[in-house]
């Protein structure tokens, strides 16, 4: 099975590299938006959280969520190209196919976050060393979560149009209500009550905790919450894939 | 090698397979012919492990097609192109070859050989989406042949191919059969089955209604002899051609010549047409189709 995963992961990298427009656009847009919004984040920063931390965390979370459709596309395109049945007719197991598709996406989402935090460190003085191992671990956890959510959307939706619409709406609403776009201190209280139900809230809180703006334990709770959501979304993606397998049969 | 027994499969009220039996032995090319809806594609999907029959079974070298061991032995090229259009021909071949267990040098060697055999070598680094329909069909067939499977299921692989590339593709398929593969070849171009020296299976209404070597299935079907005359044919006012329909048209024509008498001087030509696969197809499948309708 590791060999099948490697073959599919390599092929997914080829597909992403052949059509990189969306990912490049998200990288440029997120970088630009962070530059534009940094002064706003600076003014609205909550106690113990720097503007640079809020800007980097908020932008990284928002654009990782906007890129959910890139992940979902990896499943939906297989149906449009009629290649799903060809994959099923090979000796590769469905879990190997799903894992092989997920690994490059996790890497891409991880790189997108690293790029934004590096930019915040370079231009806005964000002290990345304060996060030590906790920051890369959270990048990885959040990248895995976004990948699982995107694959689940791709496995359960039936068209690219729906995927694009739902991914964008989900990303914007989740980003807005989680405090990623505007810090929760600047939003109505009911949004603050609702925010813990959203994965983006835990990502933002985790980044702030990793860089020293939250009490001890907040980081661990954030990682655990993100991991739980990842497992749930991964299970949904697997179920959706199996459902598709039986339906096409 | 490929053995299907009493397959039944229903999709809601529609019966796709209704007692489908077929055995293809190692080294044999079986031409599976039949009207659209005869059950050919459903059979192929079951043989690939993509679908399960309601009853009956398929064995690939003794194994259930749903098992990984059986899938490694099977190559399948479906009717509609199923390739990654943004990836190159080489990328597509690497994927399917890699999943079939080919790696590194062996994978490179097999890609080289199959693309050369199928006149695809110059297209290796072209994105599949930029190829013509016929070229894409060849790439699809190449992905099925790549790992030298023991059982090959090819569904109309020559659609859209020009005569030269069709011959290259048929030669590659023939070569795999000579290497011992059992090949189930679906087509509507019946002369291809003569070129492939294939045995025949005629499918209609979800089952195989005729199976065997071409010669034995054609035996007994009527062919035609056409005798053309300068002026009216003997006994046919206004028509210059005497048409004789017989299971042995050449013998019938020879017999007619002995009875021409003075009319033999007006004979301008003789055309003998033995029974063809098209005749067989019409003879066997058409009544079934009409009945089904």
Boltz contact constraints between the chains, C-beta under 6 A:
constraints:
  - contact:
      token1: [A, 7]
      token2: [B, 98]
      max_distance: 6.0
  - contact:
      token1: [A, 7]
      token2: [B, 99]
      max_distance: 6.0
  - contact:
      token1: [A, 11]
      token2: [B, 95]
      max_distance: 6.0
  - contact:
      token1: [A, 14]
      token2: [B, 87]
      max_distance: 6.0
  - contact:
      token1: [A, 14]
      token2: [B, 91]
      max_distance: 6.0
  - contact:
      token1: [A, 18]
      token2: [B, 86]
      max_distance: 6.0
  - contact:
      token1: [A, 19]
      token2: [B, 86]
      max_distance: 6.0
  - contact:
      token1: [A, 82]
      token2: [B, 80]
      max_distance: 6.0
  - contact:
      token1: [A, 82]
      token2: [B, 82]
      max_distance: 6.0
  - contact:
      token1: [A, 83]
      token2: [B, 82]
      max_distance: 6.0
  - contact:
      token1: [A, 85]
      token2: [B, 50]
      max_distance: 6.0
  - contact:
      token1: [A, 86]
      token2: [B, 82]
      max_distance: 6.0
  - contact:
      token1: [A, 88]
      token2: [B, 50]
      max_distance: 6.0
  - contact:
      token1: [A, 89]
      token2: [B, 48]
      max_distance: 6.0
  - contact:
      token1: [A, 89]
      token2: [B, 50]
      max_distance: 6.0
  - contact:
      token1: [A, 89]
      token2: [B, 76]
      max_distance: 6.0
  - contact:
      token1: [A, 90]
      token2: [B, 99]
      max_distance: 6.0
  - contact:
      token1: [A, 91]
      token2: [B, 68]
      max_distance: 6.0
  - contact:
      token1: [A, 91]
      token2: [B, 71]
      max_distance: 6.0
  - contact:
      token1: [A, 91]
      token2: [B, 72]
      max_distance: 6.0
  - contact:
      token1: [A, 92]
      token2: [B, 99]
      max_distance: 6.0
  - contact:
      token1: [A, 249]
      token2: [B, 50]
      max_distance: 6.0
  - contact:
      token1: [A, 249]
      token2: [B, 51]
      max_distance: 6.0
